[in-house]
Amino acid sequence: MNGDWLIRGRDGRFCGYTLAPEGDAVLCRTERTPGGPWSAPRTVGGDQRLHPVLAVARSANGYAHLVSWRPTVPGESGLVHSTHFQSHLAALDWTPLGHPNKKGDRTGPPAVAVDAQGRAHVFVRNRGGGVSMRAQLEKGGWGPWRDLKGSRVHGELTAVAGESGLITLCASAPDTILCWRQREAGATPQEDKPLSFGARAGTLRALATSPARTTLFFTGEDDVVYAWRPDDEPVPLLAAAGPGPLAAVRCLLDDVDCTVLAQRASSGRVAFAAYPTEQESAGAWWTESGPRLPQDAAIGLSVDADGDIVAATVSPSTGQWLVTRRKDEPGLALRPWQPV
């Protein structure tokens, strides 16, 4: 899964998304009341059979946008999109988006971000090794596929809307990181000068960290987690807790704007680290929490209506969901993990 799969809706209730154990559908579970018990898993987007991949993004108004690949004819696939407006109601049926090269099989895991006008932007590696995108139009429907260029892209892309609503996209390639940024609302993202710095595929995570800037977190080839903002150099933050992807969120800890990172540690548990946002020089360190998790467990981070951190894990293979929240005390102390 790629993106913020743990999403707080407009009514304050959380909804989590995951792949079905068979990998051919997307499931969601929803809090019945904010902070209360959760519903049983239910299928998202109708009966369309999917491939085992999912990208999720939250819009500013709390809607969830989901993107996946579906099989079409033998040996070929196409991307599909769904919107979940209210977590306790059914999501829209999957809408076909086509293929970045018109036809063919899957080219890579997609990413999605939603701008300030509520328009979803879908990104995916194309057959040439670059990146293509397709975006919703302001008056409905979808624009054409656009080739953003780039080359030798591998692993998952990461896309995020900044506080301004403008979208940033990042991708890893051998010995470099590629970045595209929107210059104005509705515009096609433009490629920045590549960063000559290698990142491990599948570890990129972008987060809006100020009104004008987005920070990219990634694990370098030296197994160190770095923070990078365009026009600066990557800053080493701390040794990676494990080999998997990073989750990130901003929240207030003791009235300080902090960035919280989470990663499945080599021990199998969830490791957390926090530091004042954009102040990497303050340092950070991992603290492990919860039980050992299956290797396919995904970690989600969000904040509730009061601004307190909420963390969840889900394992598609076992169907195990766990949730924890911050304790009502200083620091990043968490309550015991509870099964959903």
Legacy VTK file of the C-alpha trace (Angstrom):
# vtk DataFile Version 3.0
C-alpha trace
ASCII
DATASET POLYDATA
POINTS 340 float
0.000 0.000 0.000
1.168 3.493 -0.814
0.087 6.696 0.934
-2.071 7.629 3.920
-4.323 4.584 4.268
-5.486 5.611 7.782
-7.851 8.537 7.164
-9.948 10.691 9.492
-13.244 11.617 7.894
-15.199 14.841 8.203
-17.204 13.401 11.107
-14.054 12.612 13.129
-14.220 8.865 12.590
-11.243 6.983 11.219
-11.369 4.648 8.247
-8.559 2.262 7.335
-7.960 0.635 3.951
-6.107 -2.556 3.083
-5.908 -5.289 0.480
-8.003 -8.397 0.902
-6.046 -11.550 1.879
-6.505 -12.852 -1.679
-5.169 -9.546 -3.052
-8.047 -9.101 -5.503
-10.070 -6.450 -3.639
-9.737 -3.478 -1.285
-11.268 -3.635 2.178
-12.067 -0.865 4.640
-12.987 -0.704 8.300
-14.546 2.306 10.007
-14.900 3.518 13.580
-18.554 3.340 14.610
-17.972 6.431 16.770
-14.813 8.561 17.133
-12.436 6.558 19.293
-14.964 3.731 19.569
-15.250 0.186 18.187
-14.674 -0.526 14.499
-16.931 -2.057 11.856
-16.267 -5.397 10.184
-14.254 -5.295 6.930
-16.244 -4.473 3.808
-15.311 -4.305 0.128
-14.596 -0.945 -1.512
-15.626 0.008 -5.043
-17.950 -2.814 -6.022
-17.167 -6.269 -7.377
-14.336 -5.324 -9.743
-11.396 -7.730 -9.378
-8.111 -5.933 -8.676
-4.403 -6.597 -8.629
-2.749 -6.543 -5.150
-1.756 -2.869 -5.083
-3.348 0.219 -3.527
-2.578 3.937 -3.368
-4.568 6.190 -1.029
-4.702 9.933 -0.356
-6.870 12.186 1.787
-8.323 15.408 0.417
-8.466 18.575 2.509
-12.179 17.961 3.145
-11.616 14.438 4.452
-12.484 12.399 1.357
-10.425 9.305 0.525
-9.153 8.792 -3.028
-8.063 5.259 -3.911
-6.193 3.960 -6.970
-5.374 0.412 -8.020
-4.636 -1.731 -11.066
-7.253 -4.114 -12.476
-6.844 -6.909 -15.036
-8.546 -6.113 -18.362
-7.772 -8.655 -21.091
-5.173 -11.442 -20.734
-1.741 -9.924 -20.225
-3.029 -6.362 -19.882
-4.180 -4.112 -17.037
-5.587 -0.644 -16.436
-5.669 1.761 -13.529
-8.899 2.463 -11.627
-9.958 5.186 -9.176
-12.605 5.411 -6.454
-13.666 8.138 -4.033
-14.956 7.471 -0.530
-16.851 10.579 0.578
-18.203 9.347 3.919
-16.480 6.486 5.661
-19.685 4.897 7.005
-21.233 4.824 3.518
-20.200 2.893 0.413
-17.432 4.254 -1.794
-18.031 4.991 -5.459
-17.534 2.145 -7.906
-14.105 1.910 -9.514
-13.709 4.253 -12.504
-11.305 3.161 -15.297
-8.350 5.502 -15.884
-6.687 3.512 -18.643
-2.985 2.845 -19.088
-0.115 5.394 -19.297
1.030 3.699 -22.529
-2.540 3.209 -23.821
-2.322 -0.541 -23.268
-0.101 -3.163 -21.671
0.423 -4.788 -18.304
1.161 -3.103 -14.988
4.105 -0.715 -15.124
4.556 -0.022 -11.406
2.736 0.875 -8.187
0.689 4.097 -8.479
0.630 7.133 -6.206
-2.145 9.671 -5.710
-2.419 13.161 -4.210
-5.347 15.594 -4.007
-4.956 19.340 -4.541
-6.737 22.184 -2.724
-9.597 22.092 -5.235
-10.252 18.419 -4.475
-8.816 17.124 -7.764
-6.992 13.799 -7.612
-3.644 13.504 -9.415
-2.592 9.942 -10.241
1.056 9.117 -10.945
2.610 5.883 -12.184
5.813 4.697 -13.793
5.408 4.204 -17.538
6.875 1.574 -19.818
9.855 3.800 -20.671
10.921 4.050 -17.016
9.707 7.622 -16.571
6.553 8.879 -14.849
3.115 9.615 -16.310
0.170 11.340 -14.653
-3.539 11.862 -15.109
-5.583 14.421 -13.144
-9.223 15.130 -12.500
-10.657 18.196 -14.198
-12.199 21.046 -12.215
-15.644 20.512 -13.786
-15.546 16.717 -13.601
-14.016 13.921 -15.610
-10.321 13.342 -16.228
-7.701 15.061 -18.327
-5.347 13.197 -20.673
-2.349 11.148 -19.671
0.763 13.339 -19.528
4.378 12.173 -19.698
6.424 13.896 -16.978
9.659 12.391 -18.324
12.318 10.973 -15.991
14.135 7.688 -16.462
15.059 4.445 -14.668
12.447 5.050 -11.968
12.034 2.132 -9.564
10.070 1.359 -6.416
7.073 3.295 -5.181
6.484 6.938 -5.993
5.462 9.341 -3.245
3.099 12.263 -3.848
1.686 14.837 -1.450
-0.261 18.095 -1.535
1.456 20.877 0.378
-0.311 23.270 2.715
-0.856 25.496 -0.335
-2.549 22.616 -2.135
0.242 22.389 -4.721
1.481 18.869 -5.353
4.992 17.455 -5.066
5.997 14.091 -6.532
9.229 12.228 -5.798
10.696 9.046 -7.227
13.901 7.087 -6.799
16.215 5.983 -9.596
19.722 4.473 -9.424
21.961 6.918 -7.509
19.449 9.756 -7.784
16.117 11.113 -6.562
13.741 12.786 -8.989
11.267 15.473 -7.936
8.404 17.242 -9.714
6.515 20.253 -8.308
3.416 22.183 -9.303
4.106 25.882 -9.790
0.414 26.868 -9.703
-2.937 25.213 -9.081
-4.022 22.893 -11.885
-0.643 23.051 -13.652
1.322 19.984 -14.731
4.136 19.333 -12.217
7.553 20.335 -13.544
10.735 18.355 -12.940
13.365 19.896 -10.671
17.069 19.258 -10.955
17.659 15.638 -9.847
19.312 15.032 -6.500
22.530 13.038 -6.877
21.867 10.872 -3.847
20.739 7.249 -3.767
17.668 6.040 -1.858
16.504 2.516 -1.209
13.522 1.718 -3.406
10.204 1.733 -1.577
11.324 3.960 1.330
10.330 7.429 0.057
7.756 9.367 2.078
6.821 13.026 1.457
5.225 15.267 4.084
4.110 18.904 3.990
6.171 20.543 6.750
5.526 24.281 6.260
3.267 26.527 4.171
5.806 26.556 1.335
7.880 23.404 1.753
7.612 19.640 1.589
10.127 17.334 3.249
11.078 14.013 1.684
12.100 11.249 4.078
13.936 8.222 2.744
16.422 5.523 3.672
19.763 5.936 1.971
22.013 3.190 0.678
23.865 3.458 4.009
20.699 2.470 5.942
20.343 5.967 7.397
17.051 7.888 7.309
17.483 11.271 5.627
15.305 14.380 5.441
15.514 16.439 2.268
13.880 19.640 1.112
14.422 20.921 -2.438
17.218 23.494 -2.750
18.951 21.991 0.322
21.149 18.953 0.892
19.817 15.759 2.507
20.252 15.783 6.292
20.994 12.492 8.104
18.425 12.020 10.846
18.950 8.585 12.423
19.750 4.996 11.496
16.850 3.181 9.852
14.883 1.010 12.270
14.315 -1.604 9.583
14.188 -2.123 5.818
10.575 -1.157 5.225
8.761 2.043 4.216
8.412 5.067 6.472
5.192 6.606 7.749
5.131 10.268 8.767
2.741 12.812 10.253
2.857 16.237 11.904
1.246 16.867 15.271
1.616 18.965 18.407
3.619 17.326 21.181
3.676 19.434 24.337
2.612 22.447 22.223
5.568 21.955 19.838
5.018 21.336 16.102
6.671 17.947 15.665
7.168 15.419 12.901
6.574 11.819 13.938
8.097 8.961 11.936
7.263 5.274 12.189
8.854 2.212 10.623
8.628 -1.540 11.114
11.828 -2.314 13.000
14.100 -5.281 12.318
12.641 -6.804 15.497
9.186 -6.821 13.874
7.772 -4.182 16.221
6.819 -0.595 15.303
9.519 2.001 15.964
8.591 5.659 16.528
10.734 8.799 16.434
9.778 12.465 16.839
11.536 15.815 16.526
10.580 19.500 16.048
9.419 19.926 12.450
12.205 20.981 10.046
14.703 21.072 12.938
16.652 17.936 12.126
19.628 19.247 14.096
17.622 18.604 17.283
18.106 14.872 16.690
15.721 11.924 16.911
15.821 8.369 18.194
13.632 5.289 17.820
11.409 3.843 20.531
9.803 0.472 19.784
6.196 -0.266 20.646
3.651 -3.052 20.407
3.941 -6.712 19.410
5.964 -8.280 16.609
4.153 -7.886 13.308
4.027 -9.951 10.104
6.428 -8.843 7.380
3.618 -7.470 5.224
2.207 -5.261 8.008
1.649 -1.639 6.952
1.868 1.268 9.395
-0.511 4.228 9.299
-0.180 7.517 11.180
-2.767 10.259 11.562
-4.134 12.747 14.099
-7.603 12.828 15.618
-9.950 15.811 15.861
-8.083 16.976 18.997
-4.710 16.829 17.243
-3.477 13.734 19.112
-1.585 11.074 17.227
-3.274 7.817 16.206
-1.295 4.853 14.839
-2.547 1.663 13.226
-1.093 -1.438 11.617
-2.715 -3.914 9.272
-1.462 -7.175 7.795
-3.261 -8.126 4.550
-2.165 -11.753 4.805
-3.523 -12.298 8.328
-6.256 -9.658 8.450
-4.860 -8.419 11.777
-5.588 -4.753 12.607
-4.098 -2.998 15.640
-4.632 0.585 16.826
-3.061 2.795 19.477
-3.395 6.420 20.538
-1.265 8.850 22.454
-1.687 8.885 26.223
-2.839 12.055 27.960
0.636 12.824 29.277
3.785 14.636 28.076
5.852 13.253 25.216
4.972 10.521 22.759
3.737 7.909 25.225
1.263 5.523 23.577
-1.543 3.414 24.976
-1.403 -0.379 24.643
-2.130 -1.607 21.128
-5.676 -2.872 20.738
-7.047 -5.252 18.081
-9.719 -3.787 15.833
LINES 1 341
340 0 1 2 3 4 5 6 7 8 9 10 11 12 13 14 15 16 17 18 19 20 21 22 23 24 25 26 27 28 29 30 31 32 33 34 35 36 37 38 39 40 41 42 43 44 45 46 47 48 49 50 51 52 53 54 55 56 57 58 59 60 61 62 63 64 65 66 67 68 69 70 71 72 73 74 75 76 77 78 79 80 81 82 83 84 85 86 87 88 89 90 91 92 93 94 95 96 97 98 99 100 101 102 103 104 105 106 107 108 109 110 111 112 113 114 115 116 117 118 119 120 121 122 123 124 125 126 127 128 129 130 131 132 133 134 135 136 137 138 139 140 141 142 143 144 145 146 147 148 149 150 151 152 153 154 155 156 157 158 159 160 161 162 163 164 165 166 167 168 169 170 171 172 173 174 175 176 177 178 179 180 181 182 183 184 185 186 187 188 189 190 191 192 193 194 195 196 197 198 199 200 201 202 203 204 205 206 207 208 209 210 211 212 213 214 215 216 217 218 219 220 221 222 223 224 225 226 227 228 229 230 231 232 233 234 235 236 237 238 239 240 241 242 243 244 245 246 247 248 249 250 251 252 253 254 255 256 257 258 259 260 261 262 263 264 265 266 267 268 269 270 271 272 273 274 275 276 277 278 279 280 281 282 283 284 285 286 287 288 289 290 291 292 293 294 295 296 297 298 299 300 301 302 303 304 305 306 307 308 309 310 311 312 313 314 315 316 317 318 319 320 321 322 323 324 325 326 327 328 329 330 331 332 333 334 335 336 337 338 339
